[in-house]
Amino acid sequence: MTYARAFLRAIQAGHSMHFRFPHLIALTVVLALGHLACAQAVEYNQVNAAASQISFTFSQFGSRVYGTFGEFGGSLDFDTQNPGAAHAVLNIQLASIDAGSDDANTELKKPAWFDTEHFPVGTFKSTRVKALGGDRYLFIGTLTLKTLTLPVEVPVQLSAQSGIGVFVGEFALNRDDFKIGAGEWADGVVSKDINIRFRMVAPER
């Protein structure tokens, strides 16, 4: 039986018996509602990188290419009762890129692409979070790649699974905006839009 049904039955019983202790009823309701609020509030403040994943897709010569970043870390401060105060940071080790072949990985680390020797880390930082309803949120922040920091918005779906929260988000970036794939690669052999998808796992607190 839910707390709400229990309260209704208690109140109905009180009326039928001409219950003479309204203050006691009020106190019981307040305490129980407080318990419900606490039960519904869930906090996430630690990212389990080993169980998480960052992947990307793009087109090359008309074929879809899939890749991942193997090394990343982040911080998270997220309360389902107060998402507007949430904060998230994600740091990606760009040299951990895996685009499916050694040749592709070597090329993507070069100055025309990520230039990982000089800019080893890509960083997303949230500035605010909007609740969209249905456990959906919009993380608004900035993405820094190489020398450029630009605004991004990332729709995220939160799923609670056996004591953990799974944050799944996806967005597209235009590589020209970050001067990625310059020179001979600027002719469109590789698609301009790169789709980034992440699955962040965090235990409930």
Kinemage of the C-alpha trace (Angstrom):
@kinemage 1
@onewidth
@group {chain A} dominant
@subgroup {mainchain}
@vectorlist {calphas} color= white
{ca met a 1} P 0.000 0.000 0.000
{ca thr a 2} L 1.334 3.459 -0.858
{ca tyr a 3} L 1.698 6.217 1.745
{ca ala a 4} L -0.925 8.291 -0.070
{ca arg a 5} L -3.545 5.535 0.199
{ca ala a 6} L -2.679 4.952 3.837
{ca phe a 7} L -3.280 8.647 4.591
{ca leu a 8} L -6.615 8.637 2.819
{ca arg a 9} L -7.789 5.643 4.809
{ca ala a 10} L -6.564 7.171 8.071
{ca ile a 11} L -8.360 10.433 7.357
{ca gln a 12} L -11.541 8.646 6.289
{ca ala a 13} L -11.441 6.532 9.446
{ca gly a 14} L -10.946 9.664 11.540
{ca his a 15} L -14.050 11.249 10.042
{ca ser a 16} L -16.218 8.162 10.536
{ca met a 17} L -15.196 7.914 14.214
{ca his a 18} L -15.479 11.699 14.757
{ca phe a 19} L -11.730 11.743 15.401
{ca arg a 20} L -10.920 14.352 18.042
{ca phe a 21} L -7.222 14.851 17.425
{ca pro a 22} L -6.811 16.961 14.244
{ca his a 23} L -3.359 18.145 15.295
{ca leu a 24} L -2.132 14.575 15.476
{ca ile a 25} L -3.463 13.912 11.953
{ca ala a 26} L -1.770 17.041 10.626
{ca leu a 27} L 1.537 16.077 12.246
{ca thr a 28} L 1.340 12.564 10.803
{ca val a 29} L 0.671 13.893 7.305
{ca val a 30} L 3.565 16.361 7.484
{ca leu a 31} L 6.011 13.713 8.690
{ca ala a 32} L 4.948 11.229 6.050
{ca leu a 33} L 5.113 13.764 3.227
{ca gly a 34} L 8.603 14.633 4.387
{ca his a 35} L 9.499 10.956 4.221
{ca leu a 36} L 8.135 10.741 0.676
{ca ala a 37} L 10.184 13.757 -0.443
{ca cys a 38} L 13.334 12.212 1.009
{ca ala a 39} L 12.567 8.877 -0.646
{ca gln a 40} L 12.159 10.506 -4.042
{ca ala a 41} L 15.308 12.641 -3.869
{ca val a 42} L 18.351 10.912 -5.385
{ca glu a 43} L 21.858 12.310 -5.556
{ca tyr a 44} L 24.660 11.363 -7.917
{ca asn a 45} L 28.130 12.761 -7.289
{ca gln a 46} L 30.638 10.223 -8.567
{ca val a 47} L 31.235 8.959 -12.110
{ca asn a 48} L 32.198 5.327 -12.557
{ca ala a 49} L 34.495 5.736 -15.562
{ca ala a 50} L 35.112 1.994 -15.896
{ca ala a 51} L 31.398 1.393 -16.531
{ca ser a 52} L 30.920 4.483 -18.711
{ca gln a 53} L 31.576 5.088 -22.391
{ca ile a 54} L 32.154 7.925 -24.855
{ca ser a 55} L 31.703 7.146 -28.535
{ca phe a 56} L 31.436 9.042 -31.810
{ca thr a 57} L 30.301 8.447 -35.374
{ca phe a 58} L 30.988 10.219 -38.645
{ca ser a 59} L 30.832 9.503 -42.367
{ca gln a 60} L 33.856 8.949 -44.595
{ca phe a 61} L 33.415 8.319 -48.332
{ca gly a 62} L 29.750 7.741 -47.572
{ca ser a 63} L 30.398 5.010 -45.005
{ca arg a 64} L 29.631 5.292 -41.305
{ca val a 65} L 32.656 5.150 -39.018
{ca tyr a 66} L 32.378 4.349 -35.307
{ca gly a 67} L 34.970 5.157 -32.661
{ca thr a 68} L 35.522 5.611 -28.943
{ca phe a 69} L 37.668 7.448 -26.414
{ca gly a 70} L 39.118 4.955 -23.959
{ca glu a 71} L 40.329 7.305 -21.230
{ca phe a 72} L 38.283 9.996 -19.537
{ca gly a 73} L 37.245 11.190 -16.108
{ca gly a 74} L 34.720 13.520 -14.663
{ca ser a 75} L 32.931 14.988 -11.700
{ca leu a 76} L 29.205 15.157 -11.111
{ca asp a 77} L 26.969 16.889 -8.573
{ca phe a 78} L 23.377 16.077 -9.439
{ca asp a 79} L 20.288 16.051 -7.218
{ca thr a 80} L 17.040 14.962 -8.872
{ca gln a 81} L 15.132 17.327 -6.563
{ca asn a 82} L 17.269 20.303 -7.561
{ca pro a 83} L 18.633 19.795 -11.097
{ca gly a 84} L 19.061 23.526 -11.580
{ca ala a 85} L 21.979 23.426 -9.147
{ca ala a 86} L 23.665 20.504 -10.889
{ca his a 87} L 27.224 20.708 -12.150
{ca ala a 88} L 29.209 18.338 -14.364
{ca val a 89} L 32.736 18.266 -15.770
{ca leu a 90} L 34.052 15.727 -18.261
{ca asn a 91} L 37.731 15.529 -19.262
{ca ile a 92} L 38.613 13.363 -22.272
{ca gln a 93} L 42.145 12.159 -23.005
{ca leu a 94} L 42.110 12.728 -26.760
{ca ala a 95} L 45.101 10.487 -27.447
{ca ser a 96} L 42.985 7.537 -26.279
{ca ile a 97} L 40.947 7.766 -29.482
{ca asp a 98} L 40.152 4.534 -31.297
{ca ala a 99} L 38.638 4.981 -34.763
{ca gly a 100} L 39.020 1.349 -35.786
{ca ser a 101} L 42.538 1.214 -37.214
{ca asp a 102} L 46.078 2.184 -36.242
{ca asp a 103} L 46.404 4.396 -39.326
{ca ala a 104} L 43.244 6.341 -38.450
{ca asn a 105} L 44.277 6.712 -34.805
{ca thr a 106} L 47.711 8.040 -35.798
{ca glu a 107} L 46.197 10.523 -38.246
{ca leu a 108} L 43.621 11.840 -35.771
{ca lys a 109} L 46.339 12.707 -33.254
{ca lys a 110} L 48.160 14.943 -35.752
{ca pro a 111} L 47.973 18.785 -35.786
{ca ala a 112} L 45.364 18.849 -38.574
{ca trp a 113} L 42.984 16.988 -36.287
{ca phe a 114} L 43.187 16.950 -32.476
{ca asp a 115} L 46.901 17.807 -32.156
{ca thr a 116} L 47.096 15.699 -29.007
{ca glu a 117} L 50.762 16.559 -28.403
{ca his a 118} L 49.850 20.172 -27.660
{ca phe a 119} L 46.194 19.769 -26.629
{ca pro a 120} L 45.857 16.384 -24.918
{ca val a 121} L 42.532 17.028 -23.159
{ca gly a 122} L 39.061 17.947 -24.353
{ca thr a 123} L 36.744 19.320 -21.660
{ca phe a 124} L 33.019 19.753 -21.239
{ca lys a 125} L 31.824 21.933 -18.353
{ca ser a 126} L 28.172 22.498 -17.562
{ca thr a 127} L 26.989 25.969 -16.620
{ca arg a 128} L 23.354 25.090 -15.925
{ca val a 129} L 20.868 22.236 -16.229
{ca lys a 130} L 17.205 22.428 -17.222
{ca ala a 131} L 14.652 19.765 -16.301
{ca leu a 132} L 12.569 18.764 -19.341
{ca gly a 133} L 10.282 16.260 -17.613
{ca gly a 134} L 10.213 12.474 -17.775
{ca asp a 135} L 13.766 12.187 -16.347
{ca arg a 136} L 15.055 14.196 -19.302
{ca tyr a 137} L 17.433 17.115 -18.809
{ca leu a 138} L 19.284 19.652 -20.911
{ca phe a 139} L 22.906 20.157 -19.889
{ca ile a 140} L 24.065 23.566 -21.073
{ca gly a 141} L 27.752 24.377 -20.992
{ca thr a 142} L 30.966 24.722 -22.962
{ca leu a 143} L 33.194 22.335 -24.892
{ca thr a 144} L 36.896 23.053 -25.198
{ca leu a 145} L 38.935 21.440 -27.982
{ca lys a 146} L 42.391 22.664 -28.912
{ca thr a 147} L 42.343 26.462 -28.429
{ca leu a 148} L 38.595 26.945 -28.797
{ca thr a 149} L 35.827 26.992 -26.203
{ca leu a 150} L 32.297 27.048 -27.600
{ca pro a 151} L 28.786 26.723 -26.124
{ca val a 152} L 26.983 23.386 -26.422
{ca glu a 153} L 23.648 21.966 -25.297
{ca val a 154} L 23.335 18.271 -24.563
{ca pro a 155} L 19.963 16.502 -24.098
{ca val a 156} L 20.352 13.785 -21.449
{ca gln a 157} L 18.096 10.912 -20.385
{ca leu a 158} L 18.504 9.612 -16.825
{ca ser a 159} L 17.616 6.011 -16.020
{ca ala a 160} L 17.774 4.538 -12.511
{ca gln a 161} L 18.915 0.912 -12.546
{ca ser a 162} L 19.444 -1.076 -9.328
{ca gly a 163} L 21.003 1.702 -7.285
{ca ile a 164} L 22.887 3.400 -10.106
{ca gly a 165} L 22.042 6.265 -12.413
{ca val a 166} L 22.765 6.009 -16.131
{ca phe a 167} L 23.057 9.355 -17.922
{ca val a 168} L 22.821 8.961 -21.714
{ca gly a 169} L 23.320 11.964 -23.964
{ca glu a 170} L 24.056 12.705 -27.593
{ca phe a 171} L 24.871 15.815 -29.588
{ca ala a 172} L 26.478 16.812 -32.869
{ca leu a 173} L 29.420 19.133 -33.320
{ca asn a 174} L 30.660 20.707 -36.515
{ca arg a 175} L 34.362 19.945 -36.766
{ca asp a 176} L 34.980 23.169 -38.684
{ca asp a 177} L 33.897 25.122 -35.588
{ca phe a 178} L 36.848 23.630 -33.688
{ca lys a 179} L 39.253 23.617 -36.660
{ca ile a 180} L 39.405 19.819 -36.614
{ca gly a 181} L 40.310 18.165 -39.910
{ca ala a 182} L 42.008 21.137 -41.559
{ca gly a 183} L 44.154 21.251 -44.686
{ca glu a 184} L 43.719 18.332 -47.081
{ca trp a 185} L 40.859 17.000 -44.933
{ca ala a 186} L 38.734 20.121 -45.350
{ca asp a 187} L 37.310 19.009 -48.713
{ca gly a 188} L 34.448 16.956 -47.287
{ca val a 189} L 35.913 13.436 -47.499
{ca val a 190} L 35.034 13.250 -43.816
{ca ser a 191} L 31.625 14.591 -42.786
{ca lys a 192} L 31.553 17.972 -41.103
{ca asp a 193} L 29.155 16.788 -38.397
{ca ile a 194} L 30.507 14.433 -35.763
{ca asn a 195} L 27.940 12.775 -33.509
{ca ile a 196} L 29.104 12.395 -29.923
{ca arg a 197} L 27.347 9.963 -27.594
{ca phe a 198} L 28.096 9.272 -23.963
{ca arg a 199} L 26.838 6.877 -21.327
{ca met a 200} L 27.862 7.973 -17.846
{ca val a 201} L 27.250 5.649 -14.906
{ca ala a 202} L 27.021 7.030 -11.354
{ca pro a 203} L 26.014 5.276 -8.108
{ca glu a 204} L 23.149 6.706 -6.083
{ca arg a 205} L 24.021 8.573 -2.867
